[in-house]
């Protein structure tokens, strides 16, 4: 059992769109990520994904007609259900926590790209 100081965790990395694992519980990873700009459209067929904004301004976009886009600020969160195609867009550098099953690929069902993180680094 180790406590995690979020300020210290975020101080360990500067890269955007490259989540880091903070801890694991019940088969879930809690990840820290810095986001800036647009990510790729993707879905996680078998996994819900929770976005919790610590600091910044994030919109989770959905394909037209499926769901309304959701804008999140400091202290707000959103769960994207499994199978729902979405694209996070950070309007400035945004610090988030992500909650999802361990092994969930950050780019989901999208083609692999330079933003795909197959094995996220575990922060200490």
N, C-alpha and C positions, 0 to 999 in steps of 0.2 A: 504494500500500500504506500504509494507515493503521492504527495500533493502536487498539483500543477499550478504554477503561477502563470496566468495567461500573458501578462506583459513580458515575462521572461521568455516564454515560448515564442511569441511573435518577434522578439529581439534576435532570435536564432536564425531567422531567414528573411530575405528580401524578395525572393522570386514570387511572381504572381501566377495564379492558376496551377500551383504545385502544392497540393495539400500535404500536411504533415500529421502523422498520427500522434495524438496526445495520450490516449488511453483506450482500453478495450473493455467492454462489459457485455455479457450475455450475447456474444457473437457480433457485437456492434463495435464499430470504430467511431471515436470522437476525434475529428480532425480540425486543425487550424489551417486557414487559408487566407491569403491576401488575393483580392480580386481587383482587376482594373480593366475596363473596356468590355468587349463582347466575348462570350465563350461560344462554343459550338452547340448547335441544336442536337439534342440527344434525349434518350429515355433509358430508364433502368427497368427492364421488363419484370424483374422479380424483386425489386427493392424500392421501398419508400426512401425519400431523401429529405432530411430536414436541414434548412438553412436558418441559422440564428445570427443576425447581424450584431456585432459588438460595436463597430464604429464604421460609419460610412453610409452609402446610399446605393441600394441594390434593387433592380427590377428583375423579377423572374417572369420572362415572357413565355406565352403559350401560343401554339399555332392558332391562327385566326379561326374563331368560332368554337374552339374547344373549351377554353376557359378565359376569363379576364386576366390580363397581366396584373401582377401584384408588386407594388413598390414597398420596400422595407427600409426602415431607418434604424437607428440605434435602439437596441433592446427589443426588436421585433423579430418574429420567426414565422416560417411557413414550411409545411410539409407538402412535398410534391408526391402524390401517390405513384406507386409502381405502374409502369407502362405509359405514363403521361409524358409526351414530348415537351421539352422545355429548353430555354436558353437563359442563363443568368447574364445580366448586363450590369456592370458596376459603373456608376456615373462619376466616380472618383475612386481612389484607392480605398477599398473596403475590407475590413477584417471580419471574417465570419468563422463560426464553428459549424461543422457539418457532422451530422449523425447519420450513419448508414451501415448496413451489414459489412463486416470485414470482407475484404476481397472485391468490393464493388469498384469497378473501373470508373474513374472520374468522367470519362467521355462516354460512358454507357455503350449504347449500340451504334454510335457514330464510328466512322472509319478511323483507325489509329492515325494520330498526327503528332506533331511536336508537343502538343499539350497533353497527350496521354501519359498518365503516371501509373504504370502497371503495379509497382510496388512502392507505395509512399514511405518516405523516411519516418522512422520513429524518433520523436524529439525526446530529449532527456531533461 
